[in-house]
Amino acid sequence: MNSAHDVGGMHGFGPVVREEHEPVFHEDWERSTFATHILSIAQGLSGSIDSNRHSIERMGNLSYLTTSYYEHWLAGTQTRLIENGVFSEDELRARVEAVRRDPARYELPPAEGPDELSRLVEAVVKHGGPTLREIDAAPRFAVGDEVVTTRRSPKGHTRLPRYARGRRGHVVLHHGAHVFPDTNAHGLGECPEHLYNVRFEASELWGDDAEGPTAVHIDLWESYLSPA
C-alpha cells in the first residue's frame, strides 16, 4: 500500500490511544457493515479480501484520514459491489435518498435465530479465508538467512510497507506458500509464493530515531526479498 493508507512508521500521528473496555462495535451500523463486508466476499459478490483492501486504498487520502475504521469498510464494499455490477451508483444514491425520506420503512426486522447467512458469517469469523497453497517451487530462503527488501513502489496494492523497503533483516519463520496479494487484488490470479516472517532491527528501519533496542517482525512474500 502507498499514500495515506501506509502510515506505519510515519511521524506526526501521535500515539495510538487505547480505549478502556472498548466494545467490538460502537454503533449498530458498524455491526451491519461488518456482516455485509464479510458476506459480500464469502458469496463471491465483491471479489477477494485483497481486492477489497485495494478498494479502501482508492478512497483518497482526505476521505481515508477523515473517516472511521468501519467507514473504510463500507466505502470499500460499495466500490467493489458497484464495480462488479451488483448495483449501480445511481441505484445506490436512490436507495440512500429513499431511506433518508422514510427510514422506518427500511428498518431491519428483529433477528429470530440462526439462518444460512448468519451461519456463514460465523464460519468466516472463526476460520477466515485460508490462503495457504501447495506449489512446486522450493523456498528460496531458510530460517536465519539475511535478506534485503525491494525498493519498488507499485501503484497498486502491495503488502510491503513503505518504511521497510530497501531494508535488511533476517528470516525467522517460513509460513509455506500463500496467495500473493499484489496480483490477487487486481484480478491477475492468486500466483502463490513462499511467505516468510522477517525480523528488522528498529535501528535498521529508523536509524538513530529508533526508540530503544527493539525490532519489528513483518510477513513478506518471496518476490519482495533478495539475498543480503
Secondary structure, DSSP 8 states (H G I E B T S, - for coil): --GGG--TT-SSS------TT--S-SSHHHHHHHHHHHHHHHTTSS--HHHHHHHHHTT-HHHHHTS-HHHHHHHHHHHHHHHTTSS-HHHHHHHHHHHHH-GGGG------S--HHHHHHHHHHHH----EE--SS--S--TT-EEEE-----SS--SS-GGGTT-EEEEEEEEEEE--HHHHTTTS----EEEEEEEEEHHHHHGGGS-SS-EEEEEEEGGGEEE-
